[in-house]
Amino acid sequence: MLNTDAKLSSHIFTDAIEKASTRDGFGKGSVEIGKNDPRVVVLCADLSESTRAEWFQKEFPERFVEMGVAEQNMATVASGMAAAGKIPFIASYAAFSPGRNYEQIRTTIALNHVPVKICGMHAGVSVGPDGATHQMLEDIGLMRMLPGMTVIAPGDSEEARKVVIAAAQTDGPVYIRFSRAVTPVFTTSETPFEIGKALQLWKSDDATIAILSTGSLGYTALVAAEALEKEGIRSTVLHVPTVKPLDEAAVLDATRRVRGVVTLEEHQAAGGFGSAIAEFLSQHQPVPMRLLGIKNMFGQSGDPDQLLEHYGLDSLHIQEAVRDLMEG
Amino acid sequence: MALTDTEIAKLEKHAEGIRETIIEMLVEAKSGHTAGPLGMADICTAFYFHILNHHPEEPDWEDRDRLILSNGHICPVRYAAMAHAGYFPIKECLTLRKFGSRLQGHPERLRLPGLETTSGPLGEGLSQAAGIAYALRMDGKKQRVYCLVSDGEQEEGNVWEAAMFAGKHKLHNLTVVMDRNNIQIDGMTEDVMPLEPIADKYRAFNWHVIEVDGHDMSAFIAAVDEAKAIFEKPTIIIAHTIPGKGVPEIEFDYRWHGKPPTAEEGKRFLKEIRTMSGKVPHEYA
């Protein structure tokens, strides 16, 4: 059953559920925190409309910096602005930031430990028609390896808004992963959010399976859990927006007495969220796992739903992985 | 206002002491870069003993001028100049590159107060300096931002992204000093990847360009003063320097870019520096 403590949308599992892109959450959140904190600035590399940075630009033109198509310079200028007391959010597609400017982020933001908030847009295959070059599938891995870097993949537009505000209020560098596709807004303004805390979406007495997901696939996990319950498989769904630092207590709780764990992410299965969970559980509470993610491949053009199905990231594939674990 | 001969002589004396410390720390470290630090000793002296508005006893004083070192590998000269200026004891220089030292092989801001950035990977300092200058100007702050860059690192694309940005925003509070010593690890810059006409390139990016002898203390300080008087553009001072300056047997030799002197060489180099190549007697030589 749905976890009522999570105060989720009353329209879950219905067509009436609102749909929006997590990037809209960036637009809203940046404007909101911009009003409260004059130190917040937004830098964008010639993608102000599609990153929603223009929402901030319209409200605070004097605190918006157009960088041109220069992601390396964007990261390093932001590092300098942070050194001079600003809280810079840098916005581009994840394929270019942190894809293009990884070393600049590593040296001048992470090692230098300044409060730059790196906003990687258009992450995952759900970017759709743009194809493989623009579908970033390696960013969680790249960023979670950096010491001192907080890594967050919000589950929906509303949570993304909260993440942006919380990131501005956190010392140190933060990576936030956003997507382009419109996806169900399953949380509400009442849903608790805190960096480093996971959120249980679905719970069952004596759950035999735990489904752990990050990013907007949290809703897909919920749909799978409901379908599984109808066939008598009791599960728990833990939405883990903060990939680093991991909510270890919640992960241990969710997986304590289950027969298997399925992880779900729109990212390479190697090195990403599932790997982070496997690294942790293998040392503290070993349990059979299935890591659903992209299997050592690049994406391609297509519609978001078509691509998610093709790469095994839809509800049916989750159910299949669960049955596989139950039989194993 | 031009410096008096006495003031110049005093600065040159500081530079000599800094060069000696550089040799001593490199011999002790048994690794590190020799040519660049010696070549930039005069300029770093000018900064720490004349140009910068700073308080060594209060390194994070908010209104300080900011000196960003982009080519982090020449940090021995920055460490030596900081120590001589009173940021920390000169004897700490001998911990360079050793386990637990605040003087890392490439500078790390979090480890040593008085550093503005963490640097070493090339081509990143100019944009960080530009970011600092831009943010300070947003806040109406009046202090100046200086950035030391190498010539070899002009080969990095990030440099030109930053040059475009600073030109666009007319960051007149930013002054860049390029160590134009013509050497890099694999050879002479013009053989590895020609940079010339480097002054024209910066002019084309809407910068004010000054060329100067990087060992002429008075001319260099005058160039920095000129930069302060330019209000419509960022300024780059292309400082022509001699790699290994002060030790004639290694001057101009690119092979000294990335290696330290042995103990034996160190003794000889110190004598060269202290006697100005035998021209003057030196009581300790």
Interface residues (C-beta under 8 A of the other chain):
Chain A: V41 E62 R63 V65 M67 G68 A70 Q72 N73 T76 V77 A78 S79 G80 M81 A82 A83 A84 G85 K86 E103 Q104 T107 T108 L111 N112 H113
Chain B: I68 E108 R109 L110 E116 T117 T118 S119 G120 P121 E124 S127 Q128 A129 A130 G131 I132 A133 Y134 A135 L136 M138 D139 G157 N158 E161 A162 M164 F165
